[in-house]
């Protein structure tokens, strides 16, 4: 359950970053910091998703045995 919460937290923060990046009053330094954070959070979320997909695949394969 913790990984699911972490994934949800990553997505929520990514949505917040996108909203901030879309704001017109953001200076370049802030935008770059947010972009870098967004890239890192996206990478982490993709890794979590890949682990979850692998686990589901393993469970389904074990049912076929």
N, CA, C and O atoms as a Tripos MOL2 file, in Angstrom:
@<TRIPOS>MOLECULE
protein
  260   259    65     0     0
PROTEIN
NO_CHARGES

@<TRIPOS>ATOM
      1 N           0.8210   -1.2010    0.0000 N.3       1 UNK1
      2 CA          0.0000    0.0000    0.0000 C.3       1 UNK1
      3 C           0.8620    1.2610    0.0000 C.2       1 UNK1
      4 O           0.4740    2.2800   -0.5700 O.2       1 UNK1
      5 N           2.0320    1.1930    0.6390 N.am      2 UNK2
      6 CA          2.9010    2.3730    0.6990 C.3       2 UNK2
      7 C           3.3480    2.8020   -0.6940 C.2       2 UNK2
      8 O           3.3700    3.9960   -0.9920 O.2       2 UNK2
      9 N           3.7070    1.8400   -1.5570 N.am      3 UNK3
     10 CA          4.1480    2.1870   -2.9050 C.3       3 UNK3
     11 C           3.0270    2.8790   -3.6680 C.2       3 UNK3
     12 O           3.2820    3.8070   -4.4350 O.2       3 UNK3
     13 N           1.8020    2.4430   -3.4670 N.am      4 UNK4
     14 CA          0.6670    3.0680   -4.1230 C.3       4 UNK4
     15 C           0.5350    4.5240   -3.6680 C.2       4 UNK4
     16 O           0.2810    5.4060   -4.4880 O.2       4 UNK4
     17 N           0.7030    4.7770   -2.3850 N.am      5 UNK5
     18 CA          0.6410    6.1370   -1.8750 C.3       5 UNK5
     19 C           1.7850    6.9610   -2.4630 C.2       5 UNK5
     20 O           1.5850    8.1140   -2.8460 O.2       5 UNK5
     21 N           2.9660    6.3840   -2.5350 N.am      6 UNK6
     22 CA          4.1000    7.0910   -3.1090 C.3       6 UNK6
     23 C           3.8250    7.4530   -4.5670 C.2       6 UNK6
     24 O           4.1550    8.5540   -5.0080 O.2       6 UNK6
     25 N           3.2320    6.5460   -5.2990 N.am      7 UNK7
     26 CA          2.9120    6.7940   -6.6960 C.3       7 UNK7
     27 C           1.8990    7.9290   -6.8000 C.2       7 UNK7
     28 O           2.0490    8.8330   -7.6220 O.2       7 UNK7
     29 N           0.8810    7.8740   -5.9710 N.am      8 UNK8
     30 CA         -0.1360    8.9230   -5.9660 C.3       8 UNK8
     31 C           0.4670   10.2660   -5.5720 C.2       8 UNK8
     32 O           0.0920   11.3030   -6.1190 O.2       8 UNK8
     33 N           1.3940   10.2490   -4.6300 N.am      9 UNK9
     34 CA          2.0730   11.4740   -4.2160 C.3       9 UNK9
     35 C           2.9050   12.0310   -5.3650 C.2       9 UNK9
     36 O           2.9120   13.2390   -5.6020 O.2       9 UNK9
     37 N           3.6060   11.1510   -6.0780 N.am     10 UNK10
     38 CA          4.4130   11.5820   -7.2240 C.3      10 UNK10
     39 C           3.5160   12.2450   -8.2760 C.2      10 UNK10
     40 O           3.8470   13.3110   -8.7960 O.2      10 UNK10
     41 N           2.3960   11.6160   -8.5820 N.am     11 UNK11
     42 CA          1.4960   12.1680   -9.5960 C.3      11 UNK11
     43 C           0.9140   13.5060   -9.1710 C.2      11 UNK11
     44 O           0.8080   14.4290   -9.9780 O.2      11 UNK11
     45 N           0.5360   13.6100   -7.8980 N.am     12 UNK12
     46 CA         -0.0120   14.8710   -7.4080 C.3      12 UNK12
     47 C           1.0180   15.9890   -7.5160 C.2      12 UNK12
     48 O           0.6880   17.0980   -7.9350 O.2      12 UNK12
     49 N           2.2590   15.7050   -7.1440 N.am     13 UNK13
     50 CA          3.3070   16.7240   -7.2280 C.3      13 UNK13
     51 C           3.5900   17.0690   -8.6900 C.2      13 UNK13
     52 O           3.8150   18.2360   -9.0100 O.2      13 UNK13
     53 N           3.5840   16.0780   -9.5810 N.am     14 UNK14
     54 CA          3.7810   16.3560  -11.0010 C.3      14 UNK14
     55 C           2.6940   17.2810  -11.5420 C.2      14 UNK14
     56 O           2.9780   18.1900  -12.3220 O.2      14 UNK14
     57 N           1.4620   17.0490  -11.1330 N.am     15 UNK15
     58 CA          0.3660   17.9210  -11.5670 C.3      15 UNK15
     59 C           0.5700   19.3410  -11.0500 C.2      15 UNK15
     60 O           0.3160   20.3130  -11.7620 O.2      15 UNK15
     61 N           1.0260   19.4500   -9.8200 N.am     16 UNK16
     62 CA          1.2920   20.7660   -9.2420 C.3      16 UNK16
     63 C           2.4210   21.4750  -10.0150 C.2      16 UNK16
     64 O           2.3380   22.6720  -10.2880 O.2      16 UNK16
     65 N           3.4640   20.7270  -10.3600 N.am     17 UNK17
     66 CA          4.5860   21.2870  -11.1170 C.3      17 UNK17
     67 C           4.1110   21.7860  -12.4770 C.2      17 UNK17
     68 O           4.4940   22.8750  -12.9050 O.2      17 UNK17
     69 N           3.2870   21.0040  -13.1540 N.am     18 UNK18
     70 CA          2.7670   21.4110  -14.4650 C.3      18 UNK18
     71 C           1.9680   22.7030  -14.3350 C.2      18 UNK18
     72 O           2.1230   23.6140  -15.1490 O.2      18 UNK18
     73 N           1.1160   22.7880  -13.3190 N.am     19 UNK19
     74 CA          0.3410   24.0170  -13.1200 C.3      19 UNK19
     75 C           1.2600   25.2180  -12.9110 C.2      19 UNK19
     76 O           1.0260   26.2920  -13.4660 O.2      19 UNK19
     77 N           2.2970   25.0300  -12.1140 N.am     20 UNK20
     78 CA          3.2290   26.1320  -11.8560 C.3      20 UNK20
     79 C           4.0060   26.5110  -13.1140 C.2      20 UNK20
     80 O           4.2420   27.6920  -13.3670 O.2      20 UNK20
     81 N           4.4040   25.5140  -13.9010 N.am     21 UNK21
     82 CA          5.1380   25.8060  -15.1280 C.3      21 UNK21
     83 C           4.2710   26.5290  -16.1530 C.2      21 UNK21
     84 O           4.7820   27.2810  -16.9830 O.2      21 UNK21
     85 N           2.9830   26.3050  -16.0940 N.am     22 UNK22
     86 CA          2.0670   26.9750  -17.0190 C.3      22 UNK22
     87 C           1.7630   28.4080  -16.6050 C.2      22 UNK22
     88 O           1.2170   29.1820  -17.3920 O.2      22 UNK22
     89 N           2.1110   28.7630  -15.3790 N.am     23 UNK23
     90 CA          1.8590   30.1270  -14.8880 C.3      23 UNK23
     91 C           2.7440   31.1080  -15.6450 C.2      23 UNK23
     92 O           3.9000   30.8100  -15.9450 O.2      23 UNK23
     93 N           2.2080   32.2460  -15.9440 N.am     24 UNK24
     94 CA          2.9420   33.2420  -16.7230 C.3      24 UNK24
     95 C           3.9510   34.0190  -15.8890 C.2      24 UNK24
     96 O           4.8540   34.6370  -16.4540 O.2      24 UNK24
     97 N           3.8310   34.0080  -14.5800 N.am     25 UNK25
     98 CA          4.6960   34.8360  -13.7300 C.3      25 UNK25
     99 C           5.9060   34.0750  -13.1780 C.2      25 UNK25
    100 O           6.4880   34.4890  -12.1750 O.2      25 UNK25
    101 N           6.2770   32.9950  -13.8050 N.am     26 UNK26
    102 CA          7.3830   32.1650  -13.3380 C.3      26 UNK26
    103 C           8.6810   32.6310  -13.9980 C.2      26 UNK26
    104 O           8.7500   32.7700  -15.2190 O.2      26 UNK26
    105 N           9.7120   32.8730  -13.1770 N.am     27 UNK27
    106 CA         10.9870   33.2670  -13.7890 C.3      27 UNK27
    107 C          11.7460   32.0200  -14.2520 C.2      27 UNK27
    108 O          11.3980   30.8950  -13.8950 O.2      27 UNK27
    109 N          12.7720   32.2430  -15.0410 N.am     28 UNK28
    110 CA         13.5000   31.1400  -15.6670 C.3      28 UNK28
    111 C          14.1320   30.2010  -14.6450 C.2      28 UNK28
    112 O          14.0630   28.9830  -14.8110 O.2      28 UNK28
    113 N          14.7450   30.7370  -13.5960 N.am     29 UNK29
    114 CA         15.3750   29.8890  -12.5820 C.3      29 UNK29
    115 C          14.3620   28.9830  -11.8940 C.2      29 UNK29
    116 O          14.6210   27.7970  -11.6870 O.2      29 UNK29
    117 N          13.2190   29.5390  -11.5440 N.am     30 UNK30
    118 CA         12.1660   28.7290  -10.9170 C.3      30 UNK30
    119 C          11.6760   27.6580  -11.8810 C.2      30 UNK30
    120 O          11.4750   26.5070  -11.4930 O.2      30 UNK30
    121 N          11.4880   28.0380  -13.1260 N.am     31 UNK31
    122 CA         11.0030   27.0940  -14.1330 C.3      31 UNK31
    123 C          11.9880   25.9430  -14.3070 C.2      31 UNK31
    124 O          11.5780   24.7860  -14.3990 O.2      31 UNK31
    125 N          13.2650   26.2460  -14.3530 N.am     32 UNK32
    126 CA         14.2680   25.1900  -14.5100 C.3      32 UNK32
    127 C          14.2910   24.2530  -13.3100 C.2      32 UNK32
    128 O          14.3840   23.0370  -13.4750 O.2      32 UNK32
    129 N          14.2080   24.8070  -12.1040 N.am     33 UNK33
    130 CA         14.1780   23.9540  -10.9040 C.3      33 UNK33
    131 C          12.9530   23.0460  -10.9110 C.2      33 UNK33
    132 O          13.0530   21.8540  -10.6230 O.2      33 UNK33
    133 N          11.8100   23.6120  -11.2390 N.am     34 UNK34
    134 CA         10.5850   22.8120  -11.2910 C.3      34 UNK34
    135 C          10.6710   21.7440  -12.3830 C.2      34 UNK34
    136 O          10.2550   20.6040  -12.1800 O.2      34 UNK34
    137 N          11.2100   22.1210  -13.5310 N.am     35 UNK35
    138 CA         11.3610   21.1530  -14.6220 C.3      35 UNK35
    139 C          12.2500   19.9910  -14.1990 C.2      35 UNK35
    140 O          11.9130   18.8310  -14.4370 O.2      35 UNK35
    141 N          13.3810   20.2970  -13.5730 N.am     36 UNK36
    142 CA         14.2920   19.2480  -13.1030 C.3      36 UNK36
    143 C          13.6030   18.3370  -12.0880 C.2      36 UNK36
    144 O          13.7350   17.1150  -12.1550 O.2      36 UNK36
    145 N          12.8710   18.9330  -11.1550 N.am     37 UNK37
    146 CA         12.1430   18.1240  -10.1710 C.3      37 UNK37
    147 C          11.1030   17.2570  -10.8720 C.2      37 UNK37
    148 O          10.9320   16.0850  -10.5360 O.2      37 UNK37
    149 N          10.4180   17.8350  -11.8400 N.am     38 UNK38
    150 CA          9.4000   17.0850  -12.5660 C.3      38 UNK38
    151 C           9.9770   15.8820  -13.2970 C.2      38 UNK38
    152 O           9.3820   14.8050  -13.2980 O.2      38 UNK38
    153 N          11.1320   16.0660  -13.9150 N.am     39 UNK39
    154 CA         11.7910   14.9640  -14.6240 C.3      39 UNK39
    155 C          12.1510   13.8490  -13.6460 C.2      39 UNK39
    156 O          11.9410   12.6730  -13.9420 O.2      39 UNK39
    157 N          12.6870   14.2090  -12.4920 N.am     40 UNK40
    158 CA         13.0530   13.2030  -11.4880 C.3      40 UNK40
    159 C          11.8190   12.4760  -10.9510 C.2      40 UNK40
    160 O          11.8360   11.2560  -10.7870 O.2      40 UNK40
    161 N          10.7650   13.2180  -10.6810 N.am     41 UNK41
    162 CA          9.5410   12.5900  -10.1730 C.3      41 UNK41
    163 C           8.8940   11.7060  -11.2240 C.2      41 UNK41
    164 O           8.3520   10.6510  -10.8960 O.2      41 UNK41
    165 N           8.9430   12.1200  -12.4750 N.am     42 UNK42
    166 CA          8.4000   11.2910  -13.5520 C.3      42 UNK42
    167 C           9.1790    9.9890  -13.6680 C.2      42 UNK42
    168 O           8.5940    8.9190  -13.8340 O.2      42 UNK42
    169 N          10.4960   10.0840  -13.5820 N.am     43 UNK43
    170 CA         11.3380    8.8860  -13.6380 C.3      43 UNK43
    171 C          10.9840    7.9320  -12.4950 C.2      43 UNK43
    172 O          10.8360    6.7280  -12.7060 O.2      43 UNK43
    173 N          10.8510    8.4710  -11.2970 N.am     44 UNK44
    174 CA         10.5160    7.6440  -10.1350 C.3      44 UNK44
    175 C           9.1330    7.0070  -10.2900 C.2      44 UNK44
    176 O           8.9470    5.8350   -9.9610 O.2      44 UNK44
    177 N           8.1790    7.7670  -10.7850 N.am     45 UNK45
    178 CA          6.8250    7.2330  -10.9720 C.3      45 UNK45
    179 C           6.8200    6.1290  -12.0300 C.2      45 UNK45
    180 O           6.1360    5.1180  -11.8710 O.2      45 UNK45
    181 N           7.5720    6.3200  -13.0950 N.am     46 UNK46
    182 CA          7.6520    5.2830  -14.1400 C.3      46 UNK46
    183 C           8.2820    4.0030  -13.5910 C.2      46 UNK46
    184 O           7.8460    2.9010  -13.9250 O.2      46 UNK46
    185 N           9.3010    4.1490  -12.7570 N.am     47 UNK47
    186 CA          9.9330    2.9670  -12.1500 C.3      47 UNK47
    187 C           8.9460    2.2400  -11.2380 C.2      47 UNK47
    188 O           8.8820    1.0110  -11.2430 O.2      47 UNK47
    189 N           8.1840    2.9960  -10.4610 N.am     48 UNK48
    190 CA          7.1880    2.3800   -9.5860 C.3      48 UNK48
    191 C           6.1400    1.6490  -10.4180 C.2      48 UNK48
    192 O           5.7340    0.5390  -10.0750 O.2      48 UNK48
    193 N           5.7110    2.2610  -11.4890 N.am     49 UNK49
    194 CA          4.7130    1.6430  -12.3580 C.3      49 UNK49
    195 C           5.2600    0.3750  -12.9980 C.2      49 UNK49
    196 O           4.5500   -0.6260  -13.0940 O.2      49 UNK49
    197 N           6.5040    0.4060  -13.4310 N.am     50 UNK50
    198 CA          7.1200   -0.7750  -14.0420 C.3      50 UNK50
    199 C           7.2050   -1.9190  -13.0380 C.2      50 UNK50
    200 O           6.9440   -3.0700  -13.3890 O.2      50 UNK50
    201 N           7.5700   -1.6130  -11.7840 N.am     51 UNK51
    202 CA          7.6220   -2.6570  -10.7450 C.3      51 UNK51
    203 C           6.2350   -3.2450  -10.4930 C.2      51 UNK51
    204 O           6.0870   -4.4550  -10.3250 O.2      51 UNK51
    205 N           5.2320   -2.3870  -10.4690 N.am     52 UNK52
    206 CA          3.8660   -2.8650  -10.2410 C.3      52 UNK52
    207 C           3.3990   -3.7430  -11.3970 C.2      52 UNK52
    208 O           2.7680   -4.7770  -11.1770 O.2      52 UNK52
    209 N           3.7050   -3.3390  -12.6140 N.am     53 UNK53
    210 CA          3.3280   -4.1420  -13.7830 C.3      53 UNK53
    211 C           4.0100   -5.5030  -13.7630 C.2      53 UNK53
    212 O           3.3920   -6.5140  -14.0960 O.2      53 UNK53
    213 N           5.2690   -5.5320  -13.3750 N.am     54 UNK54
    214 CA          5.9980   -6.7900  -13.2850 C.3      54 UNK54
    215 C           5.3720   -7.7040  -12.2390 C.2      54 UNK54
    216 O           5.2390   -8.9090  -12.4510 O.2      54 UNK54
    217 N           4.9970   -7.1270  -11.1260 N.am     55 UNK55
    218 CA          4.3840   -7.9160  -10.0570 C.3      55 UNK55
    219 C           3.0510   -8.5070  -10.5180 C.2      55 UNK55
    220 O           2.7580   -9.6720  -10.2480 O.2      55 UNK55
    221 N           2.2530   -7.7080  -11.2060 N.am     56 UNK56
    222 CA          0.9670   -8.1980  -11.7250 C.3      56 UNK56
    223 C           1.2140   -9.3420  -12.7090 C.2      56 UNK56
    224 O           0.5250  -10.3620  -12.6720 O.2      56 UNK56
    225 N           2.2010   -9.1640  -13.5900 N.am     57 UNK57
    226 CA          2.5230  -10.2160  -14.5610 C.3      57 UNK57
    227 C           2.9270  -11.5040  -13.8550 C.2      57 UNK57
    228 O           2.4950  -12.5880  -14.2490 O.2      57 UNK57
    229 N           3.7510  -11.3940  -12.8160 N.am     58 UNK58
    230 CA          4.1870  -12.5740  -12.0630 C.3      58 UNK58
    231 C           3.0050  -13.2740  -11.3980 C.2      58 UNK58
    232 O           2.9300  -14.5030  -11.3950 O.2      58 UNK58
    233 N           2.1000  -12.5070  -10.8450 N.am     59 UNK59
    234 CA          0.9180  -13.0910  -10.1880 C.3      59 UNK59
    235 C           0.0600  -13.8090  -11.2250 C.2      59 UNK59
    236 O          -0.3970  -14.9270  -10.9860 O.2      59 UNK59
    237 N          -0.1600  -13.1810  -12.3630 N.am     60 UNK60
    238 CA         -0.9860  -13.8040  -13.4000 C.3      60 UNK60
    239 C          -0.3300  -15.0820  -13.9400 C.2      60 UNK60
    240 O          -1.0120  -16.0750  -14.1970 O.2      60 UNK60
    241 N           0.9870  -15.0480  -14.1080 N.am     61 UNK61
    242 CA          1.6910  -16.2410  -14.5810 C.3      61 UNK61
    243 C           1.6180  -17.3610  -13.5480 C.2      61 UNK61
    244 O           1.5420  -18.5320  -13.9210 O.2      61 UNK61
    245 N           1.6380  -17.0350  -12.2820 N.am     62 UNK62
    246 CA          1.5540  -18.0620  -11.2500 C.3      62 UNK62
    247 C           0.1740  -18.7160  -11.2260 C.2      62 UNK62
    248 O           0.0410  -19.8700  -10.8170 O.2      62 UNK62
    249 N          -0.8370  -17.9950  -11.6580 N.am     63 UNK63
    250 CA         -2.1880  -18.5630  -11.7190 C.3      63 UNK63
    251 C          -2.3140  -19.5740  -12.8460 C.2      63 UNK63
    252 O          -3.1170  -20.5040  -12.7670 O.2      63 UNK63
    253 N          -1.5260  -19.3950  -13.8880 N.am     64 UNK64
    254 CA         -1.5700  -20.2970  -15.0510 C.3      64 UNK64
    255 C          -0.8930  -21.6320  -14.7840 C.2      64 UNK64
    256 O          -1.0750  -22.5840  -15.5440 O.2      64 UNK64
    257 N          -0.1270  -21.7090  -13.7280 N.am     65 UNK65
    258 CA          0.6180  -22.9610  -13.4440 C.3      65 UNK65
    259 C          -0.2440  -24.0000  -12.8210 C.2      65 UNK65
    260 O           0.2280  -25.0970  -12.5240 O.2      65 UNK65
@<TRIPOS>BOND
     1     1     2 1
     2     2     3 1
     3     3     4 2
     4     3     5 am
     5     5     6 1
     6     6     7 1
     7     7     8 2
     8     7     9 am
     9     9    10 1
    10    10    11 1
    11    11    12 2
    12    11    13 am
    13    13    14 1
    14    14    15 1
    15    15    16 2
    16    15    17 am
    17    17    18 1
    18    18    19 1
    19    19    20 2
    20    19    21 am
    21    21    22 1
    22    22    23 1
    23    23    24 2
    24    23    25 am
    25    25    26 1
    26    26    27 1
    27    27    28 2
    28    27    29 am
    29    29    30 1
    30    30    31 1
    31    31    32 2
    32    31    33 am
    33    33    34 1
    34    34    35 1
    35    35    36 2
    36    35    37 am
    37    37    38 1
    38    38    39 1
    39    39    40 2
    40    39    41 am
    41    41    42 1
    42    42    43 1
    43    43    44 2
    44    43    45 am
    45    45    46 1
    46    46    47 1
    47    47    48 2
    48    47    49 am
    49    49    50 1
    50    50    51 1
    51    51    52 2
    52    51    53 am
    53    53    54 1
    54    54    55 1
    55    55    56 2
    56    55    57 am
    57    57    58 1
    58    58    59 1
    59    59    60 2
    60    59    61 am
    61    61    62 1
    62    62    63 1
    63    63    64 2
    64    63    65 am
    65    65    66 1
    66    66    67 1
    67    67    68 2
    68    67    69 am
    69    69    70 1
    70    70    71 1
    71    71    72 2
    72    71    73 am
    73    73    74 1
    74    74    75 1
    75    75    76 2
    76    75    77 am
    77    77    78 1
    78    78    79 1
    79    79    80 2
    80    79    81 am
    81    81    82 1
    82    82    83 1
    83    83    84 2
    84    83    85 am
    85    85    86 1
    86    86    87 1
    87    87    88 2
    88    87    89 am
    89    89    90 1
    90    90    91 1
    91    91    92 2
    92    91    93 am
    93    93    94 1
    94    94    95 1
    95    95    96 2
    96    95    97 am
    97    97    98 1
    98    98    99 1
    99    99   100 2
   100    99   101 am
   101   101   102 1
   102   102   103 1
   103   103   104 2
   104   103   105 am
   105   105   106 1
   106   106   107 1
   107   107   108 2
   108   107   109 am
   109   109   110 1
   110   110   111 1
   111   111   112 2
   112   111   113 am
   113   113   114 1
   114   114   115 1
   115   115   116 2
   116   115   117 am
   117   117   118 1
   118   118   119 1
   119   119   120 2
   120   119   121 am
   121   121   122 1
   122   122   123 1
   123   123   124 2
   124   123   125 am
   125   125   126 1
   126   126   127 1
   127   127   128 2
   128   127   129 am
   129   129   130 1
   130   130   131 1
   131   131   132 2
   132   131   133 am
   133   133   134 1
   134   134   135 1
   135   135   136 2
   136   135   137 am
   137   137   138 1
   138   138   139 1
   139   139   140 2
   140   139   141 am
   141   141   142 1
   142   142   143 1
   143   143   144 2
   144   143   145 am
   145   145   146 1
   146   146   147 1
   147   147   148 2
   148   147   149 am
   149   149   150 1
   150   150   151 1
   151   151   152 2
   152   151   153 am
   153   153   154 1
   154   154   155 1
   155   155   156 2
   156   155   157 am
   157   157   158 1
   158   158   159 1
   159   159   160 2
   160   159   161 am
   161   161   162 1
   162   162   163 1
   163   163   164 2
   164   163   165 am
   165   165   166 1
   166   166   167 1
   167   167   168 2
   168   167   169 am
   169   169   170 1
   170   170   171 1
   171   171   172 2
   172   171   173 am
   173   173   174 1
   174   174   175 1
   175   175   176 2
   176   175   177 am
   177   177   178 1
   178   178   179 1
   179   179   180 2
   180   179   181 am
   181   181   182 1
   182   182   183 1
   183   183   184 2
   184   183   185 am
   185   185   186 1
   186   186   187 1
   187   187   188 2
   188   187   189 am
   189   189   190 1
   190   190   191 1
   191   191   192 2
   192   191   193 am
   193   193   194 1
   194   194   195 1
   195   195   196 2
   196   195   197 am
   197   197   198 1
   198   198   199 1
   199   199   200 2
   200   199   201 am
   201   201   202 1
   202   202   203 1
   203   203   204 2
   204   203   205 am
   205   205   206 1
   206   206   207 1
   207   207   208 2
   208   207   209 am
   209   209   210 1
   210   210   211 1
   211   211   212 2
   212   211   213 am
   213   213   214 1
   214   214   215 1
   215   215   216 2
   216   215   217 am
   217   217   218 1
   218   218   219 1
   219   219   220 2
   220   219   221 am
   221   221   222 1
   222   222   223 1
   223   223   224 2
   224   223   225 am
   225   225   226 1
   226   226   227 1
   227   227   228 2
   228   227   229 am
   229   229   230 1
   230   230   231 1
   231   231   232 2
   232   231   233 am
   233   233   234 1
   234   234   235 1
   235   235   236 2
   236   235   237 am
   237   237   238 1
   238   238   239 1
   239   239   240 2
   240   239   241 am
   241   241   242 1
   242   242   243 1
   243   243   244 2
   244   243   245 am
   245   245   246 1
   246   246   247 1
   247   247   248 2
   248   247   249 am
   249   249   250 1
   250   250   251 1
   251   251   252 2
   252   251   253 am
   253   253   254 1
   254   254   255 1
   255   255   256 2
   256   255   257 am
   257   257   258 1
   258   258   259 1
   259   259   260 2
@<TRIPOS>SUBSTRUCTURE
     1 UNK1         2 RESIDUE 1 A UNK
     2 UNK2         6 RESIDUE 1 A UNK
     3 UNK3        10 RESIDUE 1 A UNK
     4 UNK4        14 RESIDUE 1 A UNK
     5 UNK5        18 RESIDUE 1 A UNK
     6 UNK6        22 RESIDUE 1 A UNK
     7 UNK7        26 RESIDUE 1 A UNK
     8 UNK8        30 RESIDUE 1 A UNK
     9 UNK9        34 RESIDUE 1 A UNK
    10 UNK10       38 RESIDUE 1 A UNK
    11 UNK11       42 RESIDUE 1 A UNK
    12 UNK12       46 RESIDUE 1 A UNK
    13 UNK13       50 RESIDUE 1 A UNK
    14 UNK14       54 RESIDUE 1 A UNK
    15 UNK15       58 RESIDUE 1 A UNK
    16 UNK16       62 RESIDUE 1 A UNK
    17 UNK17       66 RESIDUE 1 A UNK
    18 UNK18       70 RESIDUE 1 A UNK
    19 UNK19       74 RESIDUE 1 A UNK
    20 UNK20       78 RESIDUE 1 A UNK
    21 UNK21       82 RESIDUE 1 A UNK
    22 UNK22       86 RESIDUE 1 A UNK
    23 UNK23       90 RESIDUE 1 A UNK
    24 UNK24       94 RESIDUE 1 A UNK
    25 UNK25       98 RESIDUE 1 A UNK
    26 UNK26      102 RESIDUE 1 A UNK
    27 UNK27      106 RESIDUE 1 A UNK
    28 UNK28      110 RESIDUE 1 A UNK
    29 UNK29      114 RESIDUE 1 A UNK
    30 UNK30      118 RESIDUE 1 A UNK
    31 UNK31      122 RESIDUE 1 A UNK
    32 UNK32      126 RESIDUE 1 A UNK
    33 UNK33      130 RESIDUE 1 A UNK
    34 UNK34      134 RESIDUE 1 A UNK
    35 UNK35      138 RESIDUE 1 A UNK
    36 UNK36      142 RESIDUE 1 A UNK
    37 UNK37      146 RESIDUE 1 A UNK
    38 UNK38      150 RESIDUE 1 A UNK
    39 UNK39      154 RESIDUE 1 A UNK
    40 UNK40      158 RESIDUE 1 A UNK
    41 UNK41      162 RESIDUE 1 A UNK
    42 UNK42      166 RESIDUE 1 A UNK
    43 UNK43      170 RESIDUE 1 A UNK
    44 UNK44      174 RESIDUE 1 A UNK
    45 UNK45      178 RESIDUE 1 A UNK
    46 UNK46      182 RESIDUE 1 A UNK
    47 UNK47      186 RESIDUE 1 A UNK
    48 UNK48      190 RESIDUE 1 A UNK
    49 UNK49      194 RESIDUE 1 A UNK
    50 UNK50      198 RESIDUE 1 A UNK
    51 UNK51      202 RESIDUE 1 A UNK
    52 UNK52      206 RESIDUE 1 A UNK
    53 UNK53      210 RESIDUE 1 A UNK
    54 UNK54      214 RESIDUE 1 A UNK
    55 UNK55      218 RESIDUE 1 A UNK
    56 UNK56      222 RESIDUE 1 A UNK
    57 UNK57      226 RESIDUE 1 A UNK
    58 UNK58      230 RESIDUE 1 A UNK
    59 UNK59      234 RESIDUE 1 A UNK
    60 UNK60      238 RESIDUE 1 A UNK
    61 UNK61      242 RESIDUE 1 A UNK
    62 UNK62      246 RESIDUE 1 A UNK
    63 UNK63      250 RESIDUE 1 A UNK
    64 UNK64      254 RESIDUE 1 A UNK
    65 UNK65      258 RESIDUE 1 A UNK
